Amino acid sequence: MLIYVLQPPEEWNGGVGFVSKEIIQSNCPAPAPDIQILRCGPPPMNKAMAAHLNDLGYAPKMQFQF
């Protein structure tokens, strides 16, 4: 599954704003040994997402940044 969250143009119908814990919880599978969350974006976003994922129980080995 791929989810986009951005500061959108007027015609955008996807997520808006910043990636929050709530967005992660409502759109990603729960932490499990066979789950990996991929994240890509500017360094401040990746840092914030890593903190949210850690707080939600996703171990570092479940996260991949590219």
PDB file of N, CA, C and O in Angstrom:
ATOM      1  N   MET A   1       0.845  -1.157   0.000  1.00  0.00           N
ATOM      2  CA  MET A   1       0.000   0.000   0.000  1.00  0.00           C
ATOM      3  C   MET A   1       0.900   1.232   0.000  1.00  0.00           C
ATOM      4  O   MET A   1       1.935   1.252   0.667  1.00  0.00           O
ATOM      5  N   LEU A   2       0.512   2.234  -0.732  1.00  0.00           N
ATOM      6  CA  LEU A   2       1.269   3.479  -0.832  1.00  0.00           C
ATOM      7  C   LEU A   2       0.340   4.623  -0.454  1.00  0.00           C
ATOM      8  O   LEU A   2      -0.759   4.732  -0.998  1.00  0.00           O
ATOM      9  N   ILE A   3       0.765   5.473   0.469  1.00  0.00           N
ATOM     10  CA  ILE A   3      -0.040   6.598   0.923  1.00  0.00           C
ATOM     11  C   ILE A   3       0.750   7.878   0.716  1.00  0.00           C
ATOM     12  O   ILE A   3       1.908   7.961   1.127  1.00  0.00           O
ATOM     13  N   TYR A   4       0.151   8.870   0.092  1.00  0.00           N
ATOM     14  CA  TYR A   4       0.775  10.176  -0.089  1.00  0.00           C
ATOM     15  C   TYR A   4       0.108  11.176   0.849  1.00  0.00           C
ATOM     16  O   TYR A   4      -1.119  11.234   0.922  1.00  0.00           O
ATOM     17  N   VAL A   5       0.902  11.956   1.559  1.00  0.00           N
ATOM     18  CA  VAL A   5       0.406  13.047   2.395  1.00  0.00           C
ATOM     19  C   VAL A   5       1.262  14.257   2.044  1.00  0.00           C
ATOM     20  O   VAL A   5       2.487  14.203   2.150  1.00  0.00           O
ATOM     21  N   LEU A   6       0.617  15.360   1.622  1.00  0.00           N
ATOM     22  CA  LEU A   6       1.394  16.510   1.168  1.00  0.00           C
ATOM     23  C   LEU A   6       0.653  17.813   1.353  1.00  0.00           C
ATOM     24  O   LEU A   6      -0.511  17.837   1.752  1.00  0.00           O
ATOM     25  N   GLN A   7       1.343  18.893   1.057  1.00  0.00           N
ATOM     26  CA  GLN A   7       0.726  20.213   1.002  1.00  0.00           C
ATOM     27  C   GLN A   7       0.234  20.348  -0.443  1.00  0.00           C
ATOM     28  O   GLN A   7       1.033  20.633  -1.336  1.00  0.00           O
ATOM     29  N   PRO A   8      -1.057  20.150  -0.687  1.00  0.00           N
ATOM     30  CA  PRO A   8      -1.567  19.869  -2.023  1.00  0.00           C
ATOM     31  C   PRO A   8      -1.963  21.057  -2.891  1.00  0.00           C
ATOM     32  O   PRO A   8      -2.194  22.166  -2.410  1.00  0.00           O
ATOM     33  N   PRO A   9      -2.032  20.775  -4.203  1.00  0.00           N
ATOM     34  CA  PRO A   9      -2.710  21.716  -5.097  1.00  0.00           C
ATOM     35  C   PRO A   9      -4.222  21.567  -4.871  1.00  0.00           C
ATOM     36  O   PRO A   9      -4.654  20.624  -4.208  1.00  0.00           O
ATOM     37  N   GLU A  10      -5.007  22.463  -5.401  1.00  0.00           N
ATOM     38  CA  GLU A  10      -6.459  22.455  -5.160  1.00  0.00           C
ATOM     39  C   GLU A  10      -7.148  21.160  -5.557  1.00  0.00           C
ATOM     40  O   GLU A  10      -8.095  20.744  -4.889  1.00  0.00           O
ATOM     41  N   GLU A  11      -6.699  20.509  -6.630  1.00  0.00           N
ATOM     42  CA  GLU A  11      -7.398  19.322  -7.122  1.00  0.00           C
ATOM     43  C   GLU A  11      -6.987  18.023  -6.427  1.00  0.00           C
ATOM     44  O   GLU A  11      -7.447  16.953  -6.827  1.00  0.00           O
ATOM     45  N   TRP A  12      -6.142  18.081  -5.411  1.00  0.00           N
ATOM     46  CA  TRP A  12      -5.655  16.894  -4.707  1.00  0.00           C
ATOM     47  C   TRP A  12      -6.747  16.281  -3.846  1.00  0.00           C
ATOM     48  O   TRP A  12      -7.457  16.998  -3.142  1.00  0.00           O
ATOM     49  N   ASN A  13      -6.889  14.946  -3.896  1.00  0.00           N
ATOM     50  CA  ASN A  13      -7.894  14.228  -3.107  1.00  0.00           C
ATOM     51  C   ASN A  13      -7.278  13.322  -2.049  1.00  0.00           C
ATOM     52  O   ASN A  13      -8.010  12.628  -1.344  1.00  0.00           O
ATOM     53  N   GLY A  14      -5.949  13.310  -1.918  1.00  0.00           N
ATOM     54  CA  GLY A  14      -5.277  12.437  -0.960  1.00  0.00           C
ATOM     55  C   GLY A  14      -5.095  13.112   0.394  1.00  0.00           C
ATOM     56  O   GLY A  14      -5.748  14.106   0.710  1.00  0.00           O
ATOM     57  N   GLY A  15      -4.176  12.535   1.192  1.00  0.00           N
ATOM     58  CA  GLY A  15      -3.900  13.056   2.518  1.00  0.00           C
ATOM     59  C   GLY A  15      -3.298  14.449   2.468  1.00  0.00           C
ATOM     60  O   GLY A  15      -2.622  14.817   1.507  1.00  0.00           O
ATOM     61  N   VAL A  16      -3.557  15.222   3.528  1.00  0.00           N
ATOM     62  CA  VAL A  16      -3.105  16.607   3.578  1.00  0.00           C
ATOM     63  C   VAL A  16      -2.410  16.854   4.907  1.00  0.00           C
ATOM     64  O   VAL A  16      -2.862  16.377   5.948  1.00  0.00           O
ATOM     65  N   GLY A  17      -1.320  17.595   4.873  1.00  0.00           N
ATOM     66  CA  GLY A  17      -0.643  17.993   6.094  1.00  0.00           C
ATOM     67  C   GLY A  17       0.618  17.196   6.336  1.00  0.00           C
ATOM     68  O   GLY A  17       1.378  16.915   5.409  1.00  0.00           O
ATOM     69  N   PHE A  18       0.836  16.835   7.585  1.00  0.00           N
ATOM     70  CA  PHE A  18       2.021  16.095   7.986  1.00  0.00           C
ATOM     71  C   PHE A  18       1.623  14.683   8.391  1.00  0.00           C
ATOM     72  O   PHE A  18       0.488  14.447   8.804  1.00  0.00           O
ATOM     73  N   VAL A  19       2.556  13.745   8.275  1.00  0.00           N
ATOM     74  CA  VAL A  19       2.289  12.372   8.680  1.00  0.00           C
ATOM     75  C   VAL A  19       2.266  12.328  10.207  1.00  0.00           C
ATOM     76  O   VAL A  19       3.252  12.658  10.864  1.00  0.00           O
ATOM     77  N   SER A  20       1.143  11.921  10.749  1.00  0.00           N
ATOM     78  CA  SER A  20       0.962  11.865  12.197  1.00  0.00           C
ATOM     79  C   SER A  20       0.850  10.405  12.637  1.00  0.00           C
ATOM     80  O   SER A  20       0.752   9.499  11.809  1.00  0.00           O
ATOM     81  N   LYS A  21       0.867  10.195  13.943  1.00  0.00           N
ATOM     82  CA  LYS A  21       0.655   8.840  14.470  1.00  0.00           C
ATOM     83  C   LYS A  21      -0.706   8.309  14.031  1.00  0.00           C
ATOM     84  O   LYS A  21      -0.850   7.127  13.718  1.00  0.00           O
ATOM     85  N   GLU A  22      -1.707   9.195  14.010  1.00  0.00           N
ATOM     86  CA  GLU A  22      -3.057   8.776  13.628  1.00  0.00           C
ATOM     87  C   GLU A  22      -3.107   8.320  12.175  1.00  0.00           C
ATOM     88  O   GLU A  22      -3.771   7.333  11.857  1.00  0.00           O
ATOM     89  N   ILE A  23      -2.409   9.031  11.292  1.00  0.00           N
ATOM     90  CA  ILE A  23      -2.374   8.629   9.879  1.00  0.00           C
ATOM     91  C   ILE A  23      -1.693   7.274   9.751  1.00  0.00           C
ATOM     92  O   ILE A  23      -2.157   6.419   8.996  1.00  0.00           O
ATOM     93  N   ILE A  24      -0.602   7.066  10.478  1.00  0.00           N
ATOM     94  CA  ILE A  24       0.096   5.782  10.433  1.00  0.00           C
ATOM     95  C   ILE A  24      -0.820   4.675  10.934  1.00  0.00           C
ATOM     96  O   ILE A  24      -0.945   3.638  10.281  1.00  0.00           O
ATOM     97  N   GLN A  25      -1.464   4.876  12.081  1.00  0.00           N
ATOM     98  CA  GLN A  25      -2.334   3.854  12.654  1.00  0.00           C
ATOM     99  C   GLN A  25      -3.513   3.519  11.753  1.00  0.00           C
ATOM    100  O   GLN A  25      -3.904   2.356  11.661  1.00  0.00           O
ATOM    101  N   SER A  26      -4.083   4.507  11.094  1.00  0.00           N
ATOM    102  CA  SER A  26      -5.273   4.241  10.277  1.00  0.00           C
ATOM    103  C   SER A  26      -4.950   3.723   8.875  1.00  0.00           C
ATOM    104  O   SER A  26      -5.845   3.233   8.187  1.00  0.00           O
ATOM    105  N   ASN A  27      -3.685   3.820   8.433  1.00  0.00           N
ATOM    106  CA  ASN A  27      -3.358   3.418   7.068  1.00  0.00           C
ATOM    107  C   ASN A  27      -2.310   2.318   6.951  1.00  0.00           C
ATOM    108  O   ASN A  27      -2.123   1.771   5.864  1.00  0.00           O
ATOM    109  N   CYS A  28      -1.630   1.983   8.027  1.00  0.00           N
ATOM    110  CA  CYS A  28      -0.562   0.981   7.967  1.00  0.00           C
ATOM    111  C   CYS A  28      -0.937  -0.229   8.808  1.00  0.00           C
ATOM    112  O   CYS A  28      -1.687  -0.112   9.777  1.00  0.00           O
ATOM    113  N   PRO A  29      -0.414  -1.387   8.436  1.00  0.00           N
ATOM    114  CA  PRO A  29      -0.665  -2.565   9.274  1.00  0.00           C
ATOM    115  C   PRO A  29       0.011  -2.404  10.635  1.00  0.00           C
ATOM    116  O   PRO A  29       0.990  -1.672  10.773  1.00  0.00           O
ATOM    117  N   ALA A  30      -0.521  -3.091  11.620  1.00  0.00           N
ATOM    118  CA  ALA A  30       0.059  -3.042  12.970  1.00  0.00           C
ATOM    119  C   ALA A  30       1.464  -3.637  12.956  1.00  0.00           C
ATOM    120  O   ALA A  30       1.784  -4.454  12.092  1.00  0.00           O
ATOM    121  N   PRO A  31       2.300  -3.232  13.904  1.00  0.00           N
ATOM    122  CA  PRO A  31       3.649  -3.802  13.977  1.00  0.00           C
ATOM    123  C   PRO A  31       3.598  -5.327  14.120  1.00  0.00           C
ATOM    124  O   PRO A  31       2.823  -5.863  14.912  1.00  0.00           O
ATOM    125  N   ALA A  32       4.420  -6.001  13.355  1.00  0.00           N
ATOM    126  CA  ALA A  32       4.525  -7.466  13.392  1.00  0.00           C
ATOM    127  C   ALA A  32       5.854  -7.847  12.757  1.00  0.00           C
ATOM    128  O   ALA A  32       6.409  -7.066  11.984  1.00  0.00           O
ATOM    129  N   PRO A  33       6.375  -9.026  13.065  1.00  0.00           N
ATOM    130  CA  PRO A  33       7.683  -9.423  12.528  1.00  0.00           C
ATOM    131  C   PRO A  33       7.761  -9.412  11.000  1.00  0.00           C
ATOM    132  O   PRO A  33       8.842  -9.221  10.442  1.00  0.00           O
ATOM    133  N   ASP A  34       6.638  -9.614  10.321  1.00  0.00           N
ATOM    134  CA  ASP A  34       6.655  -9.666   8.861  1.00  0.00           C
ATOM    135  C   ASP A  34       6.243  -8.348   8.198  1.00  0.00           C
ATOM    136  O   ASP A  34       5.965  -8.321   6.999  1.00  0.00           O
ATOM    137  N   ILE A  35       6.203  -7.262   8.963  1.00  0.00           N
ATOM    138  CA  ILE A  35       5.809  -5.944   8.445  1.00  0.00           C
ATOM    139  C   ILE A  35       7.033  -5.063   8.303  1.00  0.00           C
ATOM    140  O   ILE A  35       7.891  -5.029   9.185  1.00  0.00           O
ATOM    141  N   GLN A  36       7.113  -4.340   7.174  1.00  0.00           N
ATOM    142  CA  GLN A  36       8.161  -3.341   7.002  1.00  0.00           C
ATOM    143  C   GLN A  36       7.517  -2.079   6.452  1.00  0.00           C
ATOM    144  O   GLN A  36       6.766  -2.128   5.478  1.00  0.00           O
ATOM    145  N   ILE A  37       7.815  -0.948   7.083  1.00  0.00           N
ATOM    146  CA  ILE A  37       7.307   0.356   6.670  1.00  0.00           C
ATOM    147  C   ILE A  37       8.422   1.060   5.904  1.00  0.00           C
ATOM    148  O   ILE A  37       9.532   1.217   6.414  1.00  0.00           O
ATOM    149  N   LEU A  38       8.121   1.479   4.685  1.00  0.00           N
ATOM    150  CA  LEU A  38       9.087   2.194   3.857  1.00  0.00           C
ATOM    151  C   LEU A  38       8.749   3.679   3.912  1.00  0.00           C
ATOM    152  O   LEU A  38       7.587   4.064   3.775  1.00  0.00           O
ATOM    153  N   ARG A  39       9.768   4.509   4.112  1.00  0.00           N
ATOM    154  CA  ARG A  39       9.520   5.949   4.153  1.00  0.00           C
ATOM    155  C   ARG A  39      10.543   6.676   3.299  1.00  0.00           C
ATOM    156  O   ARG A  39      11.722   6.322   3.258  1.00  0.00           O
ATOM    157  N   CYS A  40      10.056   7.703   2.620  1.00  0.00           N
ATOM    158  CA  CYS A  40      10.901   8.480   1.720  1.00  0.00           C
ATOM    159  C   CYS A  40      10.438   9.929   1.784  1.00  0.00           C
ATOM    160  O   CYS A  40       9.248  10.216   1.659  1.00  0.00           O
ATOM    161  N   GLY A  41      11.381  10.829   1.977  1.00  0.00           N
ATOM    162  CA  GLY A  41      11.034  12.241   2.038  1.00  0.00           C
ATOM    163  C   GLY A  41      12.201  13.037   2.573  1.00  0.00           C
ATOM    164  O   GLY A  41      13.295  12.501   2.746  1.00  0.00           O
ATOM    165  N   PRO A  42      11.980  14.302   2.834  1.00  0.00           N
ATOM    166  CA  PRO A  42      13.055  15.145   3.357  1.00  0.00           C
ATOM    167  C   PRO A  42      13.448  14.704   4.773  1.00  0.00           C
ATOM    168  O   PRO A  42      12.641  14.111   5.489  1.00  0.00           O
ATOM    169  N   PRO A  43      14.696  14.997   5.172  1.00  0.00           N
ATOM    170  CA  PRO A  43      15.180  14.547   6.481  1.00  0.00           C
ATOM    171  C   PRO A  43      14.272  14.896   7.671  1.00  0.00           C
ATOM    172  O   PRO A  43      14.087  14.037   8.534  1.00  0.00           O
ATOM    173  N   PRO A  44      13.696  16.101   7.768  1.00  0.00           N
ATOM    174  CA  PRO A  44      12.828  16.365   8.927  1.00  0.00           C
ATOM    175  C   PRO A  44      11.603  15.449   8.972  1.00  0.00           C
ATOM    176  O   PRO A  44      11.180  15.028  10.048  1.00  0.00           O
ATOM    177  N   MET A  45      11.034  15.142   7.798  1.00  0.00           N
ATOM    178  CA  MET A  45       9.885  14.248   7.764  1.00  0.00           C
ATOM    179  C   MET A  45      10.284  12.839   8.190  1.00  0.00           C
ATOM    180  O   MET A  45       9.582  12.200   8.972  1.00  0.00           O
ATOM    181  N   ASN A  46      11.423  12.355   7.668  1.00  0.00           N
ATOM    182  CA  ASN A  46      11.863  11.009   8.036  1.00  0.00           C
ATOM    183  C   ASN A  46      12.161  10.918   9.526  1.00  0.00           C
ATOM    184  O   ASN A  46      11.867   9.898  10.150  1.00  0.00           O
ATOM    185  N   LYS A  47      12.738  11.964  10.105  1.00  0.00           N
ATOM    186  CA  LYS A  47      13.028  11.967  11.538  1.00  0.00           C
ATOM    187  C   LYS A  47      11.727  11.909  12.346  1.00  0.00           C
ATOM    188  O   LYS A  47      11.625  11.148  13.308  1.00  0.00           O
ATOM    189  N   ALA A  48      10.747  12.706  11.956  1.00  0.00           N
ATOM    190  CA  ALA A  48       9.456  12.708  12.654  1.00  0.00           C
ATOM    191  C   ALA A  48       8.750  11.369  12.498  1.00  0.00           C
ATOM    192  O   ALA A  48       8.201  10.834  13.461  1.00  0.00           O
ATOM    193  N   MET A  49       8.765  10.829  11.277  1.00  0.00           N
ATOM    194  CA  MET A  49       8.111   9.529  11.059  1.00  0.00           C
ATOM    195  C   MET A  49       8.779   8.432  11.860  1.00  0.00           C
ATOM    196  O   MET A  49       8.091   7.579  12.421  1.00  0.00           O
ATOM    197  N   ALA A  50      10.114   8.431  11.930  1.00  0.00           N
ATOM    198  CA  ALA A  50      10.827   7.415  12.713  1.00  0.00           C
ATOM    199  C   ALA A  50      10.396   7.501  14.177  1.00  0.00           C
ATOM    200  O   ALA A  50      10.173   6.471  14.813  1.00  0.00           O
ATOM    201  N   ALA A  51      10.277   8.701  14.715  1.00  0.00           N
ATOM    202  CA  ALA A  51       9.839   8.869  16.104  1.00  0.00           C
ATOM    203  C   ALA A  51       8.420   8.337  16.294  1.00  0.00           C
ATOM    204  O   ALA A  51       8.146   7.638  17.269  1.00  0.00           O
ATOM    205  N   HIS A  52       7.519   8.663  15.369  1.00  0.00           N
ATOM    206  CA  HIS A  52       6.133   8.167  15.457  1.00  0.00           C
ATOM    207  C   HIS A  52       6.113   6.645  15.374  1.00  0.00           C
ATOM    208  O   HIS A  52       5.445   5.989  16.172  1.00  0.00           O
ATOM    209  N   LEU A  53       6.842   6.081  14.412  1.00  0.00           N
ATOM    210  CA  LEU A  53       6.856   4.629  14.249  1.00  0.00           C
ATOM    211  C   LEU A  53       7.421   3.948  15.483  1.00  0.00           C
ATOM    212  O   LEU A  53       6.886   2.933  15.928  1.00  0.00           O
ATOM    213  N   ASN A  54       8.494   4.491  16.041  1.00  0.00           N
ATOM    214  CA  ASN A  54       9.059   3.930  17.271  1.00  0.00           C
ATOM    215  C   ASN A  54       8.033   3.970  18.401  1.00  0.00           C
ATOM    216  O   ASN A  54       7.859   2.983  19.117  1.00  0.00           O
ATOM    217  N   ASP A  55       7.354   5.106  18.563  1.00  0.00           N
ATOM    218  CA  ASP A  55       6.339   5.247  19.616  1.00  0.00           C
ATOM    219  C   ASP A  55       5.187   4.260  19.446  1.00  0.00           C
ATOM    220  O   ASP A  55       4.583   3.824  20.426  1.00  0.00           O
ATOM    221  N   LEU A  56       4.884   3.909  18.188  1.00  0.00           N
ATOM    222  CA  LEU A  56       3.778   2.990  17.906  1.00  0.00           C
ATOM    223  C   LEU A  56       4.200   1.522  17.965  1.00  0.00           C
ATOM    224  O   LEU A  56       3.373   0.632  17.767  1.00  0.00           O
ATOM    225  N   GLY A  57       5.480   1.264  18.236  1.00  0.00           N
ATOM    226  CA  GLY A  57       5.933  -0.115  18.409  1.00  0.00           C
ATOM    227  C   GLY A  57       6.590  -0.751  17.205  1.00  0.00           C
ATOM    228  O   GLY A  57       6.835  -1.958  17.205  1.00  0.00           O
ATOM    229  N   TYR A  58       6.883   0.032  16.173  1.00  0.00           N
ATOM    230  CA  TYR A  58       7.598  -0.500  15.012  1.00  0.00           C
ATOM    231  C   TYR A  58       9.094  -0.481  15.327  1.00  0.00           C
ATOM    232  O   TYR A  58       9.682   0.591  15.476  1.00  0.00           O
ATOM    233  N   ALA A  59       9.701  -1.642  15.428  1.00  0.00           N
ATOM    234  CA  ALA A  59      11.129  -1.737  15.720  1.00  0.00           C
ATOM    235  C   ALA A  59      11.931  -1.146  14.553  1.00  0.00           C
ATOM    236  O   ALA A  59      11.438  -1.113  13.425  1.00  0.00           O
ATOM    237  N   PRO A  60      13.159  -0.680  14.812  1.00  0.00           N
ATOM    238  CA  PRO A  60      13.977  -0.137  13.726  1.00  0.00           C
ATOM    239  C   PRO A  60      14.122  -1.092  12.532  1.00  0.00           C
ATOM    240  O   PRO A  60      14.196  -0.637  11.391  1.00  0.00           O
ATOM    241  N   LYS A  61      14.163  -2.402  12.780  1.00  0.00           N
ATOM    242  CA  LYS A  61      14.286  -3.351  11.661  1.00  0.00           C
ATOM    243  C   LYS A  61      13.009  -3.429  10.820  1.00  0.00           C
ATOM    244  O   LYS A  61      13.029  -4.006   9.733  1.00  0.00           O
ATOM    245  N   MET A  62      11.903  -2.863  11.301  1.00  0.00           N
ATOM    246  CA  MET A  62      10.650  -2.825  10.540  1.00  0.00           C
ATOM    247  C   MET A  62      10.557  -1.562   9.684  1.00  0.00           C
ATOM    248  O   MET A  62       9.588  -1.395   8.944  1.00  0.00           O
ATOM    249  N   GLN A  63      11.546  -0.672   9.770  1.00  0.00           N
ATOM    250  CA  GLN A  63      11.518   0.600   9.067  1.00  0.00           C
ATOM    251  C   GLN A  63      12.654   0.657   8.053  1.00  0.00           C
ATOM    252  O   GLN A  63      13.785   0.272   8.351  1.00  0.00           O
ATOM    253  N   PHE A  64      12.345   1.137   6.864  1.00  0.00           N
ATOM    254  CA  PHE A  64      13.360   1.309   5.840  1.00  0.00           C
ATOM    255  C   PHE A  64      13.222   2.701   5.229  1.00  0.00           C
ATOM    256  O   PHE A  64      12.155   3.062   4.733  1.00  0.00           O
ATOM    257  N   GLN A  65      14.285   3.469   5.267  1.00  0.00           N
ATOM    258  CA  GLN A  65      14.295   4.821   4.707  1.00  0.00           C
ATOM    259  C   GLN A  65      15.087   4.815   3.406  1.00  0.00           C
ATOM    260  O   GLN A  65      16.200   4.290   3.348  1.00  0.00           O
ATOM    261  N   PHE A  66      14.504   5.403   2.363  1.00  0.00           N
ATOM    262  CA  PHE A  66      15.239   5.527   1.090  1.00  0.00           C
ATOM    263  C   PHE A  66      15.051   6.893   0.520  1.00  0.00           C
ATOM    264  O   PHE A  66      15.588   7.196  -0.546  1.00  0.00           O
TER     265      PHE A  66
END
